[in-house]
């Protein structure tokens, strides 16, 4: 079975479109169509249902989906090991949130580019939820995110450095806890955190604020603007608001420090350790991010 046929099928399922799958694979649309048809012929089963707006897997397609992902994942790993030399080479796709890309990972990427010229590193900005989904699907090889050390059955993780969080507000709200009437309207605004991965943290913050509502955004800058304007209280990595606090645009909310410690973490699929490119990235992250 040709793994290129499986890759075409998986990308079409993930994208919901043969045309978009062709763009992701950087081949023509007829090439993707032919590869999927070849896979269907070899299995004797229709795998995709063609719809006016795209495609979706048939019942047979859904039944082989996870096995196909595992075959592709293992074939990629075998190719990487076979291609490895004294200097790791090959492609690796890394996902991270906005704050970590801007404040933690740029020295790491520079280090990898200079030390391993034959390594092709792709860094993709994603929300933690998107990054974990793509990691599990094999679309990413490694993810950097902020977490509390909670274990996940299918993933390995490594704490790289403490990543404390700050609860911030504009000048008017920062120096007082919300009163009974204001508490009902209190809004907690956050970004770059997968609260399921930060065990208990969201409940802790909501209890402290007596927040009536939690709003999750994709932009750190948008959270800071909302906090500065008094619309809500922002929960962000401390490193992203240090300058704003120093300049007086934001203030820490009085008397709040998280009881749950958080860290910048590297995550990868359990069992993927041992291929040279991923190992080189993880070692470099431990050397560069931990000391950065």
PyMOL commands that set and color helices and strands:
alter all, ss='L'
color gray80, all
select helices_A, chain A and resi 3-15+18-25+29-43+59-83+98-115+128-136+171-174+180-185+201-209+220-229+238-247+276-288
alter helices_A, ss='H'
color red, helices_A
select strands_A, chain A and resi 48-51+54-57+90-96+119-125+142-147+155-162+165-169+187-191+213-217+233-237+251-252+263-269
alter strands_A, ss='S'
color yellow, strands_A
deselect
rebuild
show_as cartoon
